[in-house]
Structures are given as C-alpha cells and as structure tokens.
Amino acid sequence: MTGQAFDEEKFTGEIRKFLKKVGITSQIEIENAVRAALAGGGLDTSKPLRAVMVLEVPEVGLRHTIEHQLAMD
C-alpha cells in the first residue's frame, strides 16, 4: 500500500544500526586487505588508497557513491 504512515523514530534507529554495521565491517575489511597487501609486498604506502562506497536502496531508487582518499603515511 502507498501512503502508509510509519514510525520515523524506529526507522531512524534502523538506519543507524545499519550504518554502524557498515562502518565496523568496512573498517575490518579494509584493514585486513591492507595488511594482506603489505605482507605480499604489493602496496605502495607513499600513495593514498582510493576508497569507494556505493549505497543502494533499490526500493526507493537510491544509488549514492562516496569516494575518499585514505592516506597511508
């Protein structure tokens, strides 16, 4: 049904839980990948890493890309 009311406070809490999970798991994945690349000798630490995050919520047509340079020094 369209036009249904919803609990905005509860929804905001759900968004925050999702973003916390994204933040924590993303940090762990990046750290593990960097450690592996360093151990393999395949990473130039004098250059920043280009990080790209794509957020999608298909049901509402959202696709948002965030890019950031992660300094290694």
PyMOL commands that place a pseudoatom at each C-alpha (Angstrom):
pseudoatom trace, name=CA, resn=MET, resi=1, chain=A, elem=C, hetatm=0, pos=[0.000, 0.000, 0.000]
pseudoatom trace, name=CA, resn=THR, resi=2, chain=A, elem=C, hetatm=0, pos=[1.169, 3.511, -0.680]
pseudoatom trace, name=CA, resn=GLY, resi=3, chain=A, elem=C, hetatm=0, pos=[0.887, 6.421, 1.687]
pseudoatom trace, name=CA, resn=GLN, resi=4, chain=A, elem=C, hetatm=0, pos=[1.173, 4.310, 4.818]
pseudoatom trace, name=CA, resn=ALA, resi=5, chain=A, elem=C, hetatm=0, pos=[2.366, 6.004, 7.976]
pseudoatom trace, name=CA, resn=PHE, resi=6, chain=A, elem=C, hetatm=0, pos=[5.463, 4.622, 9.644]
pseudoatom trace, name=CA, resn=ASP, resi=7, chain=A, elem=C, hetatm=0, pos=[7.370, 5.120, 12.861]
pseudoatom trace, name=CA, resn=GLU, resi=8, chain=A, elem=C, hetatm=0, pos=[10.088, 7.582, 11.844]
pseudoatom trace, name=CA, resn=GLU, resi=9, chain=A, elem=C, hetatm=0, pos=[11.947, 7.247, 15.154]
pseudoatom trace, name=CA, resn=LYS, resi=10, chain=A, elem=C, hetatm=0, pos=[12.133, 3.469, 14.805]
pseudoatom trace, name=CA, resn=PHE, resi=11, chain=A, elem=C, hetatm=0, pos=[13.178, 3.790, 11.164]
pseudoatom trace, name=CA, resn=THR, resi=12, chain=A, elem=C, hetatm=0, pos=[15.930, 6.266, 12.089]
pseudoatom trace, name=CA, resn=GLY, resi=13, chain=A, elem=C, hetatm=0, pos=[17.178, 3.750, 14.654]
pseudoatom trace, name=CA, resn=GLU, resi=14, chain=A, elem=C, hetatm=0, pos=[17.235, 1.041, 11.972]
pseudoatom trace, name=CA, resn=ILE, resi=15, chain=A, elem=C, hetatm=0, pos=[19.265, 3.308, 9.675]
pseudoatom trace, name=CA, resn=ARG, resi=16, chain=A, elem=C, hetatm=0, pos=[21.752, 3.985, 12.477]
pseudoatom trace, name=CA, resn=LYS, resi=17, chain=A, elem=C, hetatm=0, pos=[22.127, 0.250, 13.206]
pseudoatom trace, name=CA, resn=PHE, resi=18, chain=A, elem=C, hetatm=0, pos=[22.744, -0.390, 9.517]
pseudoatom trace, name=CA, resn=LEU, resi=19, chain=A, elem=C, hetatm=0, pos=[25.341, 2.397, 9.242]
pseudoatom trace, name=CA, resn=LYS, resi=20, chain=A, elem=C, hetatm=0, pos=[27.130, 1.196, 12.376]
pseudoatom trace, name=CA, resn=LYS, resi=21, chain=A, elem=C, hetatm=0, pos=[27.335, -2.305, 10.900]
pseudoatom trace, name=CA, resn=VAL, resi=22, chain=A, elem=C, hetatm=0, pos=[28.577, -0.905, 7.583]
pseudoatom trace, name=CA, resn=GLY, resi=23, chain=A, elem=C, hetatm=0, pos=[31.211, 1.209, 9.334]
pseudoatom trace, name=CA, resn=ILE, resi=24, chain=A, elem=C, hetatm=0, pos=[32.555, -1.555, 11.543]
pseudoatom trace, name=CA, resn=THR, resi=25, chain=A, elem=C, hetatm=0, pos=[32.601, -4.284, 8.901]
pseudoatom trace, name=CA, resn=SER, resi=26, chain=A, elem=C, hetatm=0, pos=[34.047, -1.946, 6.273]
pseudoatom trace, name=CA, resn=GLN, resi=27, chain=A, elem=C, hetatm=0, pos=[36.889, -0.885, 8.555]
pseudoatom trace, name=CA, resn=ILE, resi=28, chain=A, elem=C, hetatm=0, pos=[37.739, -4.509, 9.330]
pseudoatom trace, name=CA, resn=GLU, resi=29, chain=A, elem=C, hetatm=0, pos=[37.695, -5.471, 5.644]
pseudoatom trace, name=CA, resn=ILE, resi=30, chain=A, elem=C, hetatm=0, pos=[39.906, -2.521, 4.639]
pseudoatom trace, name=CA, resn=GLU, resi=31, chain=A, elem=C, hetatm=0, pos=[42.397, -3.201, 7.439]
pseudoatom trace, name=CA, resn=ASN, resi=32, chain=A, elem=C, hetatm=0, pos=[42.604, -6.910, 6.546]
pseudoatom trace, name=CA, resn=ALA, resi=33, chain=A, elem=C, hetatm=0, pos=[43.076, -6.171, 2.850]
pseudoatom trace, name=CA, resn=VAL, resi=34, chain=A, elem=C, hetatm=0, pos=[45.810, -3.606, 3.559]
pseudoatom trace, name=CA, resn=ARG, resi=35, chain=A, elem=C, hetatm=0, pos=[47.631, -5.997, 5.897]
pseudoatom trace, name=CA, resn=ALA, resi=36, chain=A, elem=C, hetatm=0, pos=[47.497, -8.736, 3.265]
pseudoatom trace, name=CA, resn=ALA, resi=37, chain=A, elem=C, hetatm=0, pos=[48.737, -6.385, 0.544]
pseudoatom trace, name=CA, resn=LEU, resi=38, chain=A, elem=C, hetatm=0, pos=[51.574, -5.204, 2.787]
pseudoatom trace, name=CA, resn=ALA, resi=39, chain=A, elem=C, hetatm=0, pos=[52.542, -8.783, 3.635]
pseudoatom trace, name=CA, resn=GLY, resi=40, chain=A, elem=C, hetatm=0, pos=[52.595, -9.611, -0.067]
pseudoatom trace, name=CA, resn=GLY, resi=41, chain=A, elem=C, hetatm=0, pos=[54.721, -6.565, -0.849]
pseudoatom trace, name=CA, resn=GLY, resi=42, chain=A, elem=C, hetatm=0, pos=[52.170, -5.235, -3.312]
pseudoatom trace, name=CA, resn=LEU, resi=43, chain=A, elem=C, hetatm=0, pos=[51.274, -1.924, -1.756]
pseudoatom trace, name=CA, resn=ASP, resi=44, chain=A, elem=C, hetatm=0, pos=[52.948, 1.462, -2.219]
pseudoatom trace, name=CA, resn=THR, resi=45, chain=A, elem=C, hetatm=0, pos=[52.387, 3.211, 1.114]
pseudoatom trace, name=CA, resn=SER, resi=46, chain=A, elem=C, hetatm=0, pos=[53.598, 6.548, -0.245]
pseudoatom trace, name=CA, resn=LYS, resi=47, chain=A, elem=C, hetatm=0, pos=[50.340, 6.877, -2.199]
pseudoatom trace, name=CA, resn=PRO, resi=48, chain=A, elem=C, hetatm=0, pos=[46.843, 7.159, -0.756]
pseudoatom trace, name=CA, resn=LEU, resi=49, chain=A, elem=C, hetatm=0, pos=[44.278, 4.429, -1.275]
pseudoatom trace, name=CA, resn=ARG, resi=50, chain=A, elem=C, hetatm=0, pos=[41.149, 5.362, -3.185]
pseudoatom trace, name=CA, resn=ALA, resi=51, chain=A, elem=C, hetatm=0, pos=[38.126, 4.093, -1.266]
pseudoatom trace, name=CA, resn=VAL, resi=52, chain=A, elem=C, hetatm=0, pos=[34.715, 3.970, -2.915]
pseudoatom trace, name=CA, resn=MET, resi=53, chain=A, elem=C, hetatm=0, pos=[31.458, 3.100, -1.173]
pseudoatom trace, name=CA, resn=VAL, resi=54, chain=A, elem=C, hetatm=0, pos=[28.210, 2.649, -3.058]
pseudoatom trace, name=CA, resn=LEU, resi=55, chain=A, elem=C, hetatm=0, pos=[24.990, 2.805, -1.056]
pseudoatom trace, name=CA, resn=GLU, resi=56, chain=A, elem=C, hetatm=0, pos=[21.929, 1.356, -2.711]
pseudoatom trace, name=CA, resn=VAL, resi=57, chain=A, elem=C, hetatm=0, pos=[18.327, 1.159, -1.601]
pseudoatom trace, name=CA, resn=PRO, resi=58, chain=A, elem=C, hetatm=0, pos=[16.657, -0.191, -4.742]
pseudoatom trace, name=CA, resn=GLU, resi=59, chain=A, elem=C, hetatm=0, pos=[13.088, 0.118, -3.429]
pseudoatom trace, name=CA, resn=VAL, resi=60, chain=A, elem=C, hetatm=0, pos=[13.362, 3.903, -3.392]
pseudoatom trace, name=CA, resn=GLY, resi=61, chain=A, elem=C, hetatm=0, pos=[15.698, 4.311, -6.364]
pseudoatom trace, name=CA, resn=LEU, resi=62, chain=A, elem=C, hetatm=0, pos=[18.685, 5.387, -4.257]
pseudoatom trace, name=CA, resn=ARG, resi=63, chain=A, elem=C, hetatm=0, pos=[22.232, 4.897, -5.502]
pseudoatom trace, name=CA, resn=HIS, resi=64, chain=A, elem=C, hetatm=0, pos=[24.761, 7.108, -3.729]
pseudoatom trace, name=CA, resn=THR, resi=65, chain=A, elem=C, hetatm=0, pos=[28.542, 6.919, -4.247]
pseudoatom trace, name=CA, resn=ILE, resi=66, chain=A, elem=C, hetatm=0, pos=[31.056, 8.204, -1.723]
pseudoatom trace, name=CA, resn=GLU, resi=67, chain=A, elem=C, hetatm=0, pos=[34.761, 8.446, -2.566]
pseudoatom trace, name=CA, resn=HIS, resi=68, chain=A, elem=C, hetatm=0, pos=[37.660, 9.216, -0.231]
pseudoatom trace, name=CA, resn=GLN, resi=69, chain=A, elem=C, hetatm=0, pos=[41.444, 9.098, -0.302]
pseudoatom trace, name=CA, resn=LEU, resi=70, chain=A, elem=C, hetatm=0, pos=[42.940, 7.106, 2.587]
pseudoatom trace, name=CA, resn=ALA, resi=71, chain=A, elem=C, hetatm=0, pos=[46.427, 8.422, 3.388]
pseudoatom trace, name=CA, resn=MET, resi=72, chain=A, elem=C, hetatm=0, pos=[48.959, 5.700, 4.203]
pseudoatom trace, name=CA, resn=ASP, resi=73, chain=A, elem=C, hetatm=0, pos=[51.659, 7.908, 5.739]
for i in range(1, 73): cmd.bond("trace and resi %d" % i, "trace and resi %d" % (i + 1))
show_as sticks, trace
zoom trace
